[in-house]
Amino acid sequence: MARMVRKQIYISAEQNTRLRRAAVRSRRTEAEVLREALDDHLGDPARKKVGVARDALWGIVGIGASREGDLSERVDDYLYGRRRR
């Protein structure tokens, strides 16, 4: 983890309640929730943006394509070996 810098801020009672609930719900500290919210809002240069070409999930797209191009129409035939009605 990077070197931390202490900051003091004022938040509303409602924000405090929501922050506390979010921390409990996610089983993290309030500080962790705040840091994540700041990264999401301001952007985090340490988080590398993964392009479509380098995304692992895109690597499996089309893996189950049929030669006939009808996989979505005949999924039951391919999965179960017969036409389901």
PDB file of N, CA, C and O in Angstrom:
ATOM      1  N   MET A   1       0.847  -1.178   0.000  1.00  0.00           N
ATOM      2  CA  MET A   1       0.000   0.000   0.000  1.00  0.00           C
ATOM      3  C   MET A   1       0.889   1.236   0.000  1.00  0.00           C
ATOM      4  O   MET A   1       1.947   1.253   0.629  1.00  0.00           O
ATOM      5  N   ALA A   2       0.456   2.252  -0.699  1.00  0.00           N
ATOM      6  CA  ALA A   2       1.213   3.496  -0.802  1.00  0.00           C
ATOM      7  C   ALA A   2       1.235   4.222   0.541  1.00  0.00           C
ATOM      8  O   ALA A   2       0.426   3.946   1.426  1.00  0.00           O
ATOM      9  N   ARG A   3       2.147   5.125   0.669  1.00  0.00           N
ATOM     10  CA  ARG A   3       2.245   5.942   1.872  1.00  0.00           C
ATOM     11  C   ARG A   3       0.950   6.726   2.050  1.00  0.00           C
ATOM     12  O   ARG A   3       0.451   7.331   1.101  1.00  0.00           O
ATOM     13  N   MET A   4       0.412   6.717   3.255  1.00  0.00           N
ATOM     14  CA  MET A   4      -0.865   7.371   3.534  1.00  0.00           C
ATOM     15  C   MET A   4      -0.650   8.800   4.034  1.00  0.00           C
ATOM     16  O   MET A   4       0.330   9.092   4.719  1.00  0.00           O
ATOM     17  N   VAL A   5      -1.572   9.669   3.681  1.00  0.00           N
ATOM     18  CA  VAL A   5      -1.589  11.057   4.117  1.00  0.00           C
ATOM     19  C   VAL A   5      -2.886  11.263   4.880  1.00  0.00           C
ATOM     20  O   VAL A   5      -3.953  10.897   4.387  1.00  0.00           O
ATOM     21  N   ARG A   6      -2.818  11.831   6.052  1.00  0.00           N
ATOM     22  CA  ARG A   6      -4.005  12.043   6.871  1.00  0.00           C
ATOM     23  C   ARG A   6      -4.781  13.257   6.373  1.00  0.00           C
ATOM     24  O   ARG A   6      -4.199  14.308   6.106  1.00  0.00           O
ATOM     25  N   LYS A   7      -6.099  13.105   6.251  1.00  0.00           N
ATOM     26  CA  LYS A   7      -7.006  14.184   5.869  1.00  0.00           C
ATOM     27  C   LYS A   7      -8.165  14.187   6.856  1.00  0.00           C
ATOM     28  O   LYS A   7      -8.624  13.129   7.288  1.00  0.00           O
ATOM     29  N   GLN A   8      -8.628  15.360   7.204  1.00  0.00           N
ATOM     30  CA  GLN A   8      -9.812  15.497   8.041  1.00  0.00           C
ATOM     31  C   GLN A   8     -10.888  16.168   7.233  1.00  0.00           C
ATOM     32  O   GLN A   8     -10.651  17.209   6.619  1.00  0.00           O
ATOM     33  N   ILE A   9     -12.078  15.582   7.224  1.00  0.00           N
ATOM     34  CA  ILE A   9     -13.184  16.152   6.465  1.00  0.00           C
ATOM     35  C   ILE A   9     -14.443  16.152   7.332  1.00  0.00           C
ATOM     36  O   ILE A   9     -14.533  15.418   8.316  1.00  0.00           O
ATOM     37  N   TYR A  10     -15.398  16.973   6.957  1.00  0.00           N
ATOM     38  CA  TYR A  10     -16.700  16.976   7.589  1.00  0.00           C
ATOM     39  C   TYR A  10     -17.692  16.361   6.615  1.00  0.00           C
ATOM     40  O   TYR A  10     -17.727  16.713   5.436  1.00  0.00           O
ATOM     41  N   ILE A  11     -18.500  15.434   7.129  1.00  0.00           N
ATOM     42  CA  ILE A  11     -19.568  14.847   6.331  1.00  0.00           C
ATOM     43  C   ILE A  11     -20.872  14.989   7.109  1.00  0.00           C
ATOM     44  O   ILE A  11     -20.866  15.170   8.327  1.00  0.00           O
ATOM     45  N   SER A  12     -21.975  14.907   6.399  1.00  0.00           N
ATOM     46  CA  SER A  12     -23.276  15.047   7.052  1.00  0.00           C
ATOM     47  C   SER A  12     -23.592  13.789   7.866  1.00  0.00           C
ATOM     48  O   SER A  12     -22.969  12.743   7.686  1.00  0.00           O
ATOM     49  N   ALA A  13     -24.555  13.912   8.745  1.00  0.00           N
ATOM     50  CA  ALA A  13     -24.984  12.757   9.542  1.00  0.00           C
ATOM     51  C   ALA A  13     -25.502  11.645   8.636  1.00  0.00           C
ATOM     52  O   ALA A  13     -25.252  10.467   8.888  1.00  0.00           O
ATOM     53  N   GLU A  14     -26.225  12.021   7.581  1.00  0.00           N
ATOM     54  CA  GLU A  14     -26.740  11.027   6.625  1.00  0.00           C
ATOM     55  C   GLU A  14     -25.588  10.318   5.903  1.00  0.00           C
ATOM     56  O   GLU A  14     -25.617   9.097   5.752  1.00  0.00           O
ATOM     57  N   GLN A  15     -24.594  11.058   5.465  1.00  0.00           N
ATOM     58  CA  GLN A  15     -23.426  10.445   4.811  1.00  0.00           C
ATOM     59  C   GLN A  15     -22.713   9.508   5.782  1.00  0.00           C
ATOM     60  O   GLN A  15     -22.266   8.428   5.399  1.00  0.00           O
ATOM     61  N   ASN A  16     -22.612   9.927   7.033  1.00  0.00           N
ATOM     62  CA  ASN A  16     -21.959   9.092   8.038  1.00  0.00           C
ATOM     63  C   ASN A  16     -22.705   7.774   8.221  1.00  0.00           C
ATOM     64  O   ASN A  16     -22.085   6.716   8.331  1.00  0.00           O
ATOM     65  N   THR A  17     -24.026   7.839   8.254  1.00  0.00           N
ATOM     66  CA  THR A  17     -24.841   6.626   8.392  1.00  0.00           C
ATOM     67  C   THR A  17     -24.652   5.711   7.186  1.00  0.00           C
ATOM     68  O   THR A  17     -24.472   4.503   7.339  1.00  0.00           O
ATOM     69  N   ARG A  18     -24.692   6.292   5.986  1.00  0.00           N
ATOM     70  CA  ARG A  18     -24.515   5.485   4.770  1.00  0.00           C
ATOM     71  C   ARG A  18     -23.119   4.891   4.701  1.00  0.00           C
ATOM     72  O   ARG A  18     -22.951   3.746   4.281  1.00  0.00           O
ATOM     73  N   LEU A  19     -22.107   5.665   5.114  1.00  0.00           N
ATOM     74  CA  LEU A  19     -20.733   5.180   5.113  1.00  0.00           C
ATOM     75  C   LEU A  19     -20.585   4.000   6.077  1.00  0.00           C
ATOM     76  O   LEU A  19     -19.984   2.981   5.737  1.00  0.00           O
ATOM     77  N   ARG A  20     -21.134   4.150   7.271  1.00  0.00           N
ATOM     78  CA  ARG A  20     -21.046   3.086   8.267  1.00  0.00           C
ATOM     79  C   ARG A  20     -21.731   1.820   7.762  1.00  0.00           C
ATOM     80  O   ARG A  20     -21.191   0.721   7.894  1.00  0.00           O
ATOM     81  N   ARG A  21     -22.915   1.976   7.187  1.00  0.00           N
ATOM     82  CA  ARG A  21     -23.643   0.811   6.649  1.00  0.00           C
ATOM     83  C   ARG A  21     -22.884   0.145   5.514  1.00  0.00           C
ATOM     84  O   ARG A  21     -22.829  -1.082   5.435  1.00  0.00           O
ATOM     85  N   ALA A  22     -22.300   0.948   4.636  1.00  0.00           N
ATOM     86  CA  ALA A  22     -21.530   0.381   3.518  1.00  0.00           C
ATOM     87  C   ALA A  22     -20.318  -0.391   4.027  1.00  0.00           C
ATOM     88  O   ALA A  22     -19.981  -1.446   3.489  1.00  0.00           O
ATOM     89  N   ALA A  23     -19.672   0.126   5.049  1.00  0.00           N
ATOM     90  CA  ALA A  23     -18.501  -0.550   5.615  1.00  0.00           C
ATOM     91  C   ALA A  23     -18.900  -1.876   6.251  1.00  0.00           C
ATOM     92  O   ALA A  23     -18.223  -2.887   6.063  1.00  0.00           O
ATOM     93  N   VAL A  24     -19.992  -1.874   6.999  1.00  0.00           N
ATOM     94  CA  VAL A  24     -20.463  -3.113   7.633  1.00  0.00           C
ATOM     95  C   VAL A  24     -20.867  -4.126   6.569  1.00  0.00           C
ATOM     96  O   VAL A  24     -20.509  -5.301   6.647  1.00  0.00           O
ATOM     97  N   ARG A  25     -21.620  -3.656   5.569  1.00  0.00           N
ATOM     98  CA  ARG A  25     -22.105  -4.536   4.505  1.00  0.00           C
ATOM     99  C   ARG A  25     -20.958  -5.187   3.738  1.00  0.00           C
ATOM    100  O   ARG A  25     -21.037  -6.360   3.373  1.00  0.00           O
ATOM    101  N   SER A  26     -19.900  -4.430   3.497  1.00  0.00           N
ATOM    102  CA  SER A  26     -18.775  -4.957   2.717  1.00  0.00           C
ATOM    103  C   SER A  26     -17.661  -5.538   3.589  1.00  0.00           C
ATOM    104  O   SER A  26     -16.647  -6.019   3.082  1.00  0.00           O
ATOM    105  N   ARG A  27     -17.866  -5.484   4.920  1.00  0.00           N
ATOM    106  CA  ARG A  27     -16.893  -6.019   5.875  1.00  0.00           C
ATOM    107  C   ARG A  27     -15.513  -5.392   5.706  1.00  0.00           C
ATOM    108  O   ARG A  27     -14.487  -6.072   5.716  1.00  0.00           O
ATOM    109  N   ARG A  28     -15.527  -4.059   5.550  1.00  0.00           N
ATOM    110  CA  ARG A  28     -14.292  -3.291   5.437  1.00  0.00           C
ATOM    111  C   ARG A  28     -14.368  -2.104   6.379  1.00  0.00           C
ATOM    112  O   ARG A  28     -15.416  -1.826   6.963  1.00  0.00           O
ATOM    113  N   THR A  29     -13.268  -1.418   6.519  1.00  0.00           N
ATOM    114  CA  THR A  29     -13.278  -0.221   7.357  1.00  0.00           C
ATOM    115  C   THR A  29     -13.907   0.934   6.589  1.00  0.00           C
ATOM    116  O   THR A  29     -13.983   0.919   5.360  1.00  0.00           O
ATOM    117  N   GLU A  30     -14.355   1.935   7.342  1.00  0.00           N
ATOM    118  CA  GLU A  30     -14.907   3.125   6.703  1.00  0.00           C
ATOM    119  C   GLU A  30     -13.845   3.804   5.845  1.00  0.00           C
ATOM    120  O   GLU A  30     -14.158   4.328   4.776  1.00  0.00           O
ATOM    121  N   ALA A  31     -12.609   3.802   6.294  1.00  0.00           N
ATOM    122  CA  ALA A  31     -11.520   4.418   5.529  1.00  0.00           C
ATOM    123  C   ALA A  31     -11.328   3.721   4.184  1.00  0.00           C
ATOM    124  O   ALA A  31     -11.095   4.380   3.171  1.00  0.00           O
ATOM    125  N   GLU A  32     -11.426   2.395   4.171  1.00  0.00           N
ATOM    126  CA  GLU A  32     -11.285   1.662   2.907  1.00  0.00           C
ATOM    127  C   GLU A  32     -12.413   2.026   1.945  1.00  0.00           C
ATOM    128  O   GLU A  32     -12.185   2.200   0.748  1.00  0.00           O
ATOM    129  N   VAL A  33     -13.624   2.138   2.473  1.00  0.00           N
ATOM    130  CA  VAL A  33     -14.770   2.509   1.633  1.00  0.00           C
ATOM    131  C   VAL A  33     -14.570   3.904   1.056  1.00  0.00           C
ATOM    132  O   VAL A  33     -14.829   4.134  -0.125  1.00  0.00           O
ATOM    133  N   LEU A  34     -14.112   4.832   1.884  1.00  0.00           N
ATOM    134  CA  LEU A  34     -13.852   6.203   1.407  1.00  0.00           C
ATOM    135  C   LEU A  34     -12.760   6.232   0.349  1.00  0.00           C
ATOM    136  O   LEU A  34     -12.906   6.915  -0.664  1.00  0.00           O
ATOM    137  N   ARG A  35     -11.664   5.502   0.564  1.00  0.00           N
ATOM    138  CA  ARG A  35     -10.580   5.484  -0.425  1.00  0.00           C
ATOM    139  C   ARG A  35     -11.066   4.921  -1.760  1.00  0.00           C
ATOM    140  O   ARG A  35     -10.718   5.437  -2.822  1.00  0.00           O
ATOM    141  N   GLU A  36     -11.872   3.857  -1.699  1.00  0.00           N
ATOM    142  CA  GLU A  36     -12.396   3.285  -2.935  1.00  0.00           C
ATOM    143  C   GLU A  36     -13.314   4.275  -3.647  1.00  0.00           C
ATOM    144  O   GLU A  36     -13.267   4.401  -4.870  1.00  0.00           O
ATOM    145  N   ALA A  37     -14.152   4.979  -2.878  1.00  0.00           N
ATOM    146  CA  ALA A  37     -15.054   5.968  -3.478  1.00  0.00           C
ATOM    147  C   ALA A  37     -14.261   7.090  -4.139  1.00  0.00           C
ATOM    148  O   ALA A  37     -14.617   7.552  -5.223  1.00  0.00           O
ATOM    149  N   LEU A  38     -13.192   7.524  -3.491  1.00  0.00           N
ATOM    150  CA  LEU A  38     -12.347   8.561  -4.094  1.00  0.00           C
ATOM    151  C   LEU A  38     -11.689   8.065  -5.373  1.00  0.00           C
ATOM    152  O   LEU A  38     -11.644   8.788  -6.368  1.00  0.00           O
ATOM    153  N   ASP A  39     -11.178   6.837  -5.356  1.00  0.00           N
ATOM    154  CA  ASP A  39     -10.564   6.272  -6.565  1.00  0.00           C
ATOM    155  C   ASP A  39     -11.586   6.180  -7.698  1.00  0.00           C
ATOM    156  O   ASP A  39     -11.277   6.499  -8.846  1.00  0.00           O
ATOM    157  N   ASP A  40     -12.804   5.741  -7.368  1.00  0.00           N
ATOM    158  CA  ASP A  40     -13.850   5.627  -8.390  1.00  0.00           C
ATOM    159  C   ASP A  40     -14.209   6.990  -8.960  1.00  0.00           C
ATOM    160  O   ASP A  40     -14.412   7.130 -10.167  1.00  0.00           O
ATOM    161  N   HIS A  41     -14.288   7.990  -8.098  1.00  0.00           N
ATOM    162  CA  HIS A  41     -14.698   9.324  -8.542  1.00  0.00           C
ATOM    163  C   HIS A  41     -13.575  10.079  -9.263  1.00  0.00           C
ATOM    164  O   HIS A  41     -13.800  10.707 -10.298  1.00  0.00           O
ATOM    165  N   LEU A  42     -12.379  10.010  -8.706  1.00  0.00           N
ATOM    166  CA  LEU A  42     -11.265  10.789  -9.254  1.00  0.00           C
ATOM    167  C   LEU A  42     -10.439  10.023 -10.269  1.00  0.00           C
ATOM    168  O   LEU A  42      -9.659  10.612 -11.017  1.00  0.00           O
ATOM    169  N   GLY A  43     -10.608   8.727 -10.295  1.00  0.00           N
ATOM    170  CA  GLY A  43      -9.779   7.886 -11.152  1.00  0.00           C
ATOM    171  C   GLY A  43      -8.537   7.485 -10.390  1.00  0.00           C
ATOM    172  O   GLY A  43      -8.008   8.254  -9.587  1.00  0.00           O
ATOM    173  N   ASP A  44      -8.083   6.292 -10.643  1.00  0.00           N
ATOM    174  CA  ASP A  44      -6.900   5.772  -9.970  1.00  0.00           C
ATOM    175  C   ASP A  44      -5.894   5.365 -11.036  1.00  0.00           C
ATOM    176  O   ASP A  44      -6.094   4.361 -11.720  1.00  0.00           O
ATOM    177  N   PRO A  45      -4.809   6.134 -11.189  1.00  0.00           N
ATOM    178  CA  PRO A  45      -3.832   5.794 -12.224  1.00  0.00           C
ATOM    179  C   PRO A  45      -3.167   4.443 -11.989  1.00  0.00           C
ATOM    180  O   PRO A  45      -2.623   3.854 -12.923  1.00  0.00           O
ATOM    181  N   ALA A  46      -3.203   3.942 -10.753  1.00  0.00           N
ATOM    182  CA  ALA A  46      -2.597   2.640 -10.469  1.00  0.00           C
ATOM    183  C   ALA A  46      -3.432   1.502 -11.044  1.00  0.00           C
ATOM    184  O   ALA A  46      -2.908   0.434 -11.362  1.00  0.00           O
ATOM    185  N   ARG A  47      -4.743   1.742 -11.176  1.00  0.00           N
ATOM    186  CA  ARG A  47      -5.606   0.721 -11.780  1.00  0.00           C
ATOM    187  C   ARG A  47      -5.415   0.775 -13.282  1.00  0.00           C
ATOM    188  O   ARG A  47      -5.675   1.803 -13.908  1.00  0.00           O
ATOM    189  N   LYS A  48      -4.970  -0.304 -13.852  1.00  0.00           N
ATOM    190  CA  LYS A  48      -4.749  -0.332 -15.292  1.00  0.00           C
ATOM    191  C   LYS A  48      -6.048  -0.647 -15.995  1.00  0.00           C
ATOM    192  O   LYS A  48      -6.747  -1.597 -15.643  1.00  0.00           O
ATOM    193  N   LYS A  49      -6.360   0.147 -16.980  1.00  0.00           N
ATOM    194  CA  LYS A  49      -7.542  -0.104 -17.786  1.00  0.00           C
ATOM    195  C   LYS A  49      -7.210  -1.226 -18.772  1.00  0.00           C
ATOM    196  O   LYS A  49      -6.216  -1.162 -19.495  1.00  0.00           O
ATOM    197  N   VAL A  50      -8.048  -2.235 -18.783  1.00  0.00           N
ATOM    198  CA  VAL A  50      -7.825  -3.370 -19.665  1.00  0.00           C
ATOM    199  C   VAL A  50      -8.698  -3.193 -20.889  1.00  0.00           C
ATOM    200  O   VAL A  50      -9.920  -3.082 -20.783  1.00  0.00           O
ATOM    201  N   GLY A  51      -8.074  -3.169 -22.042  1.00  0.00           N
ATOM    202  CA  GLY A  51      -8.816  -3.029 -23.278  1.00  0.00           C
ATOM    203  C   GLY A  51      -9.485  -4.335 -23.660  1.00  0.00           C
ATOM    204  O   GLY A  51      -9.178  -5.389 -23.102  1.00  0.00           O
ATOM    205  N   VAL A  52     -10.390  -4.261 -24.603  1.00  0.00           N
ATOM    206  CA  VAL A  52     -11.114  -5.443 -25.051  1.00  0.00           C
ATOM    207  C   VAL A  52     -10.143  -6.515 -25.516  1.00  0.00           C
ATOM    208  O   VAL A  52     -10.353  -7.694 -25.230  1.00  0.00           O
ATOM    209  N   ALA A  53      -9.114  -6.148 -26.205  1.00  0.00           N
ATOM    210  CA  ALA A  53      -8.168  -7.127 -26.740  1.00  0.00           C
ATOM    211  C   ALA A  53      -7.423  -7.868 -25.642  1.00  0.00           C
ATOM    212  O   ALA A  53      -7.009  -9.008 -25.850  1.00  0.00           O
ATOM    213  N   ARG A  54      -7.238  -7.244 -24.460  1.00  0.00           N
ATOM    214  CA  ARG A  54      -6.478  -7.874 -23.386  1.00  0.00           C
ATOM    215  C   ARG A  54      -7.356  -8.425 -22.273  1.00  0.00           C
ATOM    216  O   ARG A  54      -6.841  -8.998 -21.312  1.00  0.00           O
ATOM    217  N   ASP A  55      -8.674  -8.264 -22.382  1.00  0.00           N
ATOM    218  CA  ASP A  55      -9.589  -8.743 -21.361  1.00  0.00           C
ATOM    219  C   ASP A  55      -9.760 -10.250 -21.498  1.00  0.00           C
ATOM    220  O   ASP A  55     -10.102 -10.744 -22.572  1.00  0.00           O
ATOM    221  N   ALA A  56      -9.524 -10.977 -20.415  1.00  0.00           N
ATOM    222  CA  ALA A  56      -9.592 -12.439 -20.448  1.00  0.00           C
ATOM    223  C   ALA A  56     -10.972 -12.948 -20.845  1.00  0.00           C
ATOM    224  O   ALA A  56     -11.077 -13.968 -21.526  1.00  0.00           O
ATOM    225  N   LEU A  57     -12.028 -12.259 -20.434  1.00  0.00           N
ATOM    226  CA  LEU A  57     -13.370 -12.709 -20.789  1.00  0.00           C
ATOM    227  C   LEU A  57     -13.625 -12.653 -22.288  1.00  0.00           C
ATOM    228  O   LEU A  57     -14.319 -13.508 -22.837  1.00  0.00           O
ATOM    229  N   TRP A  58     -13.066 -11.652 -22.945  1.00  0.00           N
ATOM    230  CA  TRP A  58     -13.255 -11.578 -24.394  1.00  0.00           C
ATOM    231  C   TRP A  58     -12.545 -12.718 -25.101  1.00  0.00           C
ATOM    232  O   TRP A  58     -12.870 -13.032 -26.247  1.00  0.00           O
ATOM    233  N   GLY A  59     -11.588 -13.339 -24.442  1.00  0.00           N
ATOM    234  CA  GLY A  59     -10.887 -14.475 -25.040  1.00  0.00           C
ATOM    235  C   GLY A  59     -11.765 -15.693 -25.221  1.00  0.00           C
ATOM    236  O   GLY A  59     -11.480 -16.544 -26.064  1.00  0.00           O
ATOM    237  N   ILE A  60     -12.845 -15.789 -24.430  1.00  0.00           N
ATOM    238  CA  ILE A  60     -13.721 -16.960 -24.552  1.00  0.00           C
ATOM    239  C   ILE A  60     -14.945 -16.698 -25.412  1.00  0.00           C
ATOM    240  O   ILE A  60     -15.721 -17.616 -25.679  1.00  0.00           O
ATOM    241  N   VAL A  61     -15.129 -15.460 -25.849  1.00  0.00           N
ATOM    242  CA  VAL A  61     -16.270 -15.149 -26.707  1.00  0.00           C
ATOM    243  C   VAL A  61     -16.152 -15.940 -28.003  1.00  0.00           C
ATOM    244  O   VAL A  61     -15.110 -15.931 -28.659  1.00  0.00           O
ATOM    245  N   GLY A  62     -17.213 -16.612 -28.356  1.00  0.00           N
ATOM    246  CA  GLY A  62     -17.237 -17.381 -29.589  1.00  0.00           C
ATOM    247  C   GLY A  62     -16.666 -18.778 -29.463  1.00  0.00           C
ATOM    248  O   GLY A  62     -16.608 -19.518 -30.445  1.00  0.00           O
ATOM    249  N   ILE A  63     -16.243 -19.147 -28.264  1.00  0.00           N
ATOM    250  CA  ILE A  63     -15.623 -20.461 -28.087  1.00  0.00           C
ATOM    251  C   ILE A  63     -16.604 -21.596 -28.387  1.00  0.00           C
ATOM    252  O   ILE A  63     -16.201 -22.690 -28.783  1.00  0.00           O
ATOM    253  N   GLY A  64     -17.887 -21.321 -28.194  1.00  0.00           N
ATOM    254  CA  GLY A  64     -18.889 -22.354 -28.440  1.00  0.00           C
ATOM    255  C   GLY A  64     -19.657 -22.145 -29.728  1.00  0.00           C
ATOM    256  O   GLY A  64     -20.783 -22.624 -29.859  1.00  0.00           O
ATOM    257  N   ALA A  65     -19.081 -21.451 -30.663  1.00  0.00           N
ATOM    258  CA  ALA A  65     -19.776 -21.184 -31.923  1.00  0.00           C
ATOM    259  C   ALA A  65     -19.942 -22.464 -32.722  1.00  0.00           C
ATOM    260  O   ALA A  65     -19.047 -23.309 -32.757  1.00  0.00           O
ATOM    261  N   SER A  66     -21.079 -22.598 -33.356  1.00  0.00           N
ATOM    262  CA  SER A  66     -21.303 -23.754 -34.221  1.00  0.00           C
ATOM    263  C   SER A  66     -20.845 -23.424 -35.631  1.00  0.00           C
ATOM    264  O   SER A  66     -20.761 -22.255 -36.008  1.00  0.00           O
ATOM    265  N   ARG A  67     -20.553 -24.439 -36.395  1.00  0.00           N
ATOM    266  CA  ARG A  67     -20.121 -24.217 -37.781  1.00  0.00           C
ATOM    267  C   ARG A  67     -21.239 -23.606 -38.623  1.00  0.00           C
ATOM    268  O   ARG A  67     -20.992 -22.863 -39.573  1.00  0.00           O
ATOM    269  N   GLU A  68     -22.469 -23.935 -38.251  1.00  0.00           N
ATOM    270  CA  GLU A  68     -23.615 -23.455 -39.010  1.00  0.00           C
ATOM    271  C   GLU A  68     -24.046 -22.049 -38.595  1.00  0.00           C
ATOM    272  O   GLU A  68     -24.870 -21.441 -39.278  1.00  0.00           O
ATOM    273  N   GLY A  69     -23.516 -21.519 -37.502  1.00  0.00           N
ATOM    274  CA  GLY A  69     -23.884 -20.190 -37.052  1.00  0.00           C
ATOM    275  C   GLY A  69     -25.262 -20.119 -36.418  1.00  0.00           C
ATOM    276  O   GLY A  69     -25.869 -19.049 -36.361  1.00  0.00           O
ATOM    277  N   ASP A  70     -25.761 -21.257 -35.941  1.00  0.00           N
ATOM    278  CA  ASP A  70     -27.112 -21.291 -35.381  1.00  0.00           C
ATOM    279  C   ASP A  70     -27.123 -21.692 -33.905  1.00  0.00           C
ATOM    280  O   ASP A  70     -28.119 -22.228 -33.420  1.00  0.00           O
ATOM    281  N   LEU A  71     -26.068 -21.447 -33.215  1.00  0.00           N
ATOM    282  CA  LEU A  71     -25.956 -21.897 -31.835  1.00  0.00           C
ATOM    283  C   LEU A  71     -27.065 -21.354 -30.951  1.00  0.00           C
ATOM    284  O   LEU A  71     -27.644 -22.104 -30.166  1.00  0.00           O
ATOM    285  N   SER A  72     -27.373 -20.074 -31.059  1.00  0.00           N
ATOM    286  CA  SER A  72     -28.403 -19.505 -30.188  1.00  0.00           C
ATOM    287  C   SER A  72     -29.790 -20.069 -30.500  1.00  0.00           C
ATOM    288  O   SER A  72     -30.637 -20.140 -29.610  1.00  0.00           O
ATOM    289  N   GLU A  73     -30.031 -20.466 -31.731  1.00  0.00           N
ATOM    290  CA  GLU A  73     -31.332 -21.019 -32.109  1.00  0.00           C
ATOM    291  C   GLU A  73     -31.458 -22.497 -31.740  1.00  0.00           C
ATOM    292  O   GLU A  73     -32.560 -22.976 -31.473  1.00  0.00           O
ATOM    293  N   ARG A  74     -30.349 -23.215 -31.722  1.00  0.00           N
ATOM    294  CA  ARG A  74     -30.395 -24.662 -31.496  1.00  0.00           C
ATOM    295  C   ARG A  74     -29.567 -25.087 -30.290  1.00  0.00           C
ATOM    296  O   ARG A  74     -28.967 -26.162 -30.295  1.00  0.00           O
ATOM    297  N   VAL A  75     -29.532 -24.252 -29.264  1.00  0.00           N
ATOM    298  CA  VAL A  75     -28.710 -24.540 -28.102  1.00  0.00           C
ATOM    299  C   VAL A  75     -29.067 -25.881 -27.453  1.00  0.00           C
ATOM    300  O   VAL A  75     -28.175 -26.614 -27.026  1.00  0.00           O
ATOM    301  N   ASP A  76     -30.358 -26.208 -27.375  1.00  0.00           N
ATOM    302  CA  ASP A  76     -30.761 -27.476 -26.767  1.00  0.00           C
ATOM    303  C   ASP A  76     -30.264 -28.677 -27.574  1.00  0.00           C
ATOM    304  O   ASP A  76     -29.852 -29.688 -27.005  1.00  0.00           O
ATOM    305  N   ASP A  77     -30.307 -28.558 -28.900  1.00  0.00           N
ATOM    306  CA  ASP A  77     -29.800 -29.645 -29.743  1.00  0.00           C
ATOM    307  C   ASP A  77     -28.325 -29.903 -29.456  1.00  0.00           C
ATOM    308  O   ASP A  77     -27.903 -31.053 -29.333  1.00  0.00           O
ATOM    309  N   TYR A  78     -27.551 -28.842 -29.351  1.00  0.00           N
ATOM    310  CA  TYR A  78     -26.120 -28.994 -29.126  1.00  0.00           C
ATOM    311  C   TYR A  78     -25.821 -29.464 -27.707  1.00  0.00           C
ATOM    312  O   TYR A  78     -24.889 -30.241 -27.498  1.00  0.00           O
ATOM    313  N   LEU A  79     -26.592 -29.007 -26.743  1.00  0.00           N
ATOM    314  CA  LEU A  79     -26.342 -29.430 -25.358  1.00  0.00           C
ATOM    315  C   LEU A  79     -26.866 -30.835 -25.056  1.00  0.00           C
ATOM    316  O   LEU A  79     -26.199 -31.616 -24.377  1.00  0.00           O
ATOM    317  N   TYR A  80     -28.046 -31.150 -25.555  1.00  0.00           N
ATOM    318  CA  TYR A  80     -28.696 -32.405 -25.190  1.00  0.00           C
ATOM    319  C   TYR A  80     -28.763 -33.424 -26.325  1.00  0.00           C
ATOM    320  O   TYR A  80     -29.190 -34.557 -26.106  1.00  0.00           O
ATOM    321  N   GLY A  81     -28.355 -33.047 -27.515  1.00  0.00           N
ATOM    322  CA  GLY A  81     -28.332 -33.979 -28.638  1.00  0.00           C
ATOM    323  C   GLY A  81     -29.682 -34.209 -29.289  1.00  0.00           C
ATOM    324  O   GLY A  81     -29.798 -35.085 -30.146  1.00  0.00           O
ATOM    325  N   ARG A  82     -30.674 -33.480 -28.926  1.00  0.00           N
ATOM    326  CA  ARG A  82     -31.989 -33.620 -29.550  1.00  0.00           C
ATOM    327  C   ARG A  82     -32.727 -32.289 -29.459  1.00  0.00           C
ATOM    328  O   ARG A  82     -32.390 -31.411 -28.664  1.00  0.00           O
ATOM    329  N   ARG A  83     -33.718 -32.182 -30.281  1.00  0.00           N
ATOM    330  CA  ARG A  83     -34.523 -30.949 -30.313  1.00  0.00           C
ATOM    331  C   ARG A  83     -35.479 -30.945 -29.139  1.00  0.00           C
ATOM    332  O   ARG A  83     -36.227 -31.904 -28.950  1.00  0.00           O
ATOM    333  N   ARG A  84     -35.470 -29.868 -28.334  1.00  0.00           N
ATOM    334  CA  ARG A  84     -36.379 -29.742 -27.192  1.00  0.00           C
ATOM    335  C   ARG A  84     -37.563 -28.877 -27.611  1.00  0.00           C
ATOM    336  O   ARG A  84     -37.398 -27.860 -28.285  1.00  0.00           O
ATOM    337  N   ARG A  85     -38.727 -29.285 -27.213  1.00  0.00           N
ATOM    338  CA  ARG A  85     -39.943 -28.537 -27.581  1.00  0.00           C
ATOM    339  C   ARG A  85     -40.641 -28.027 -26.366  1.00  0.00           C
ATOM    340  O   ARG A  85     -41.680 -27.377 -26.478  1.00  0.00           O
TER     341      ARG A  85
END
